Amino acid sequence: MTSILAFLGAALMEISGCFAFWAWLRLGKSALWLIPGLVALALFAYLLTLVDSPFAGRAYAAYGGIYIACALVWGWTVEGHRPDIWDAVGAAICLVGMAVILFGPRTMAA
């Protein structure tokens, strides 16, 4: 459960941090948007270290599924772009992959 919460927090921080750059470069917002954006990106990196995984690469791979689903929710809630059926199916596939990576049985050598 801690890993899922860390992933959700990391996704929110990564998406909001990247959106700050998007807002500056694509939406003409002030460069001051970069300050909270950089803080959010630093928090994103920190939150990923809280994931219960002995390997960073495995944690990052599992995080991908959560990120994709959260990015679609962000697009819907912040940008007003409702995901279609293919967005939902794709996100579901990614979440299944995340669960396999994160919760699959491991031998001690893995």
Sine and cosine of phi, psi and omega as CSV:
sin_phi,cos_phi,sin_psi,cos_psi,sin_omega,cos_omega
0.00,0.00,-0.62,0.78,0.02,-1.00
-0.88,0.48,-0.64,0.77,0.01,-1.00
-0.90,0.44,-0.67,0.74,0.00,-1.00
-0.90,0.45,-0.69,0.73,0.03,-1.00
-0.90,0.44,-0.65,0.76,0.05,-1.00
-0.89,0.45,-0.67,0.74,0.04,-1.00
-0.88,0.47,-0.71,0.71,-0.01,-1.00
-0.89,0.45,-0.70,0.72,0.05,-1.00
-0.90,0.45,-0.67,0.74,0.02,-1.00
-0.89,0.46,-0.67,0.74,0.00,-1.00
-0.89,0.45,-0.70,0.71,0.03,-1.00
-0.87,0.50,-0.68,0.73,-0.01,-1.00
-0.93,0.37,-0.69,0.73,-0.01,-1.00
-0.91,0.43,-0.71,0.70,-0.04,-1.00
-0.91,0.41,-0.70,0.71,0.00,-1.00
-0.93,0.38,-0.61,0.79,0.05,-1.00
-0.90,0.44,-0.70,0.71,0.04,-1.00
-0.93,0.37,-0.58,0.82,0.03,-1.00
-0.90,0.44,-0.53,0.85,0.05,-1.00
-0.87,0.49,-0.67,0.75,0.06,-1.00
-0.92,0.38,-0.65,0.76,0.05,-1.00
-0.86,0.51,-0.73,0.69,-0.02,-1.00
-0.88,0.47,-0.65,0.76,0.01,-1.00
-0.92,0.39,-0.77,0.63,-0.12,-0.99
-0.99,0.11,-0.54,0.84,-0.10,-0.99
-0.96,-0.28,-0.43,0.90,-0.05,-1.00
-0.95,-0.32,0.02,1.00,0.06,-1.00
0.96,0.29,0.37,0.93,0.04,-1.00
-0.97,0.25,0.25,-0.97,-0.01,-1.00
-0.89,0.46,0.50,-0.87,0.09,-1.00
-0.90,0.43,-0.27,0.96,0.06,-1.00
-0.90,0.45,-0.34,0.94,0.09,-1.00
-0.87,0.49,-0.40,0.92,-0.04,-1.00
-0.94,0.35,-0.45,0.89,-0.03,-1.00
-0.90,0.44,-0.84,0.55,0.05,-1.00
-0.91,0.41,-0.47,0.88,0.04,-1.00
-0.89,0.46,-0.68,0.73,0.02,-1.00
-0.93,0.36,-0.61,0.79,0.08,-1.00
-0.88,0.47,-0.70,0.71,0.01,-1.00
-0.88,0.47,-0.65,0.76,0.00,-1.00
-0.93,0.37,-0.57,0.82,0.08,-1.00
-0.92,0.40,-0.66,0.75,0.05,-1.00
-0.90,0.43,-0.61,0.79,0.07,-1.00
-0.83,0.56,-0.76,0.64,-0.02,-1.00
-0.89,0.45,-0.66,0.75,0.02,-1.00
-0.89,0.46,-0.73,0.69,-0.06,-1.00
-0.87,0.50,-0.55,0.83,0.03,-1.00
-0.92,0.40,-0.41,0.91,0.04,-1.00
-0.95,0.30,-0.23,0.97,-0.01,-1.00
-1.00,0.09,-0.13,0.99,-0.03,-1.00
-0.94,0.34,0.68,-0.73,-0.01,-1.00
-0.98,0.18,0.99,0.12,0.02,-1.00
-0.52,-0.85,0.70,-0.71,0.01,-1.00
-0.97,0.25,-0.20,0.98,-0.06,-1.00
-0.80,-0.61,0.76,-0.64,0.00,-1.00
-0.88,0.48,-0.69,0.72,-0.04,-1.00
-0.86,0.51,-0.63,0.77,0.03,-1.00
-0.92,0.39,-0.67,0.74,0.03,-1.00
-0.88,0.47,-0.69,0.73,-0.01,-1.00
-0.92,0.40,-0.62,0.78,0.01,-1.00
-0.91,0.42,-0.70,0.71,0.02,-1.00
-0.91,0.41,-0.60,0.80,0.00,-1.00
-0.86,0.51,-0.52,0.85,-0.05,-1.00
-0.81,0.59,-0.64,0.76,0.00,-1.00
-0.91,0.42,-0.69,0.73,0.03,-1.00
-0.90,0.43,-0.68,0.74,-0.01,-1.00
-0.85,0.52,-0.72,0.70,-0.04,-1.00
-0.88,0.48,-0.73,0.68,0.02,-1.00
-0.89,0.46,-0.68,0.73,0.00,-1.00
-0.92,0.39,-0.58,0.82,0.03,-1.00
-0.90,0.45,-0.61,0.79,0.05,-1.00
-0.92,0.38,-0.64,0.77,0.05,-1.00
-0.91,0.42,-0.66,0.75,0.06,-1.00
-0.85,0.53,-0.76,0.65,0.00,-1.00
-0.84,0.54,-0.60,0.80,-0.01,-1.00
-0.96,0.27,-0.75,0.66,-0.11,-0.99
-0.99,0.17,-0.58,0.81,-0.07,-1.00
-1.00,-0.08,-0.67,0.74,-0.10,-1.00
-0.98,-0.20,-0.11,0.99,0.04,-1.00
0.96,0.28,0.36,0.93,0.01,-1.00
-0.97,-0.25,0.97,-0.23,-0.05,-1.00
-0.95,0.30,0.78,-0.63,0.04,-1.00
-0.90,0.44,0.56,-0.83,0.07,-1.00
-1.00,-0.09,-0.05,-1.00,-0.06,-1.00
-0.87,0.50,-0.59,0.81,-0.03,-1.00
-0.95,0.31,-0.55,0.84,0.12,-0.99
-0.89,0.46,-0.71,0.70,-0.03,-1.00
-0.91,0.42,-0.69,0.72,0.02,-1.00
-0.90,0.44,-0.71,0.70,0.02,-1.00
-0.87,0.49,-0.69,0.73,0.02,-1.00
-0.90,0.44,-0.65,0.76,0.02,-1.00
-0.89,0.46,-0.68,0.74,0.05,-1.00
-0.87,0.50,-0.69,0.72,0.01,-1.00
-0.90,0.43,-0.61,0.79,0.02,-1.00
-0.93,0.37,-0.58,0.82,0.09,-1.00
-0.90,0.44,-0.69,0.72,0.05,-1.00
-0.87,0.49,-0.66,0.75,0.03,-1.00
-0.87,0.50,-0.70,0.71,-0.02,-1.00
-0.90,0.44,-0.65,0.76,0.03,-1.00
-0.89,0.46,-0.72,0.69,-0.02,-1.00
-0.90,0.43,-0.72,0.69,-0.12,-0.99
-0.98,0.21,-0.65,0.76,-0.15,-0.99
-0.95,-0.32,-0.02,1.00,0.00,-1.00
-0.89,0.47,0.54,-0.84,-0.01,-1.00
-0.91,0.42,0.65,-0.76,-0.03,-1.00
-0.84,-0.55,0.55,-0.84,0.18,-0.98
-1.00,0.09,0.24,-0.97,-0.03,-1.00
-0.88,0.47,-0.50,0.87,-0.01,-1.00
-0.97,0.24,-0.29,0.96,-0.06,-1.00
-0.97,0.24,0.00,0.00,0.00,0.00
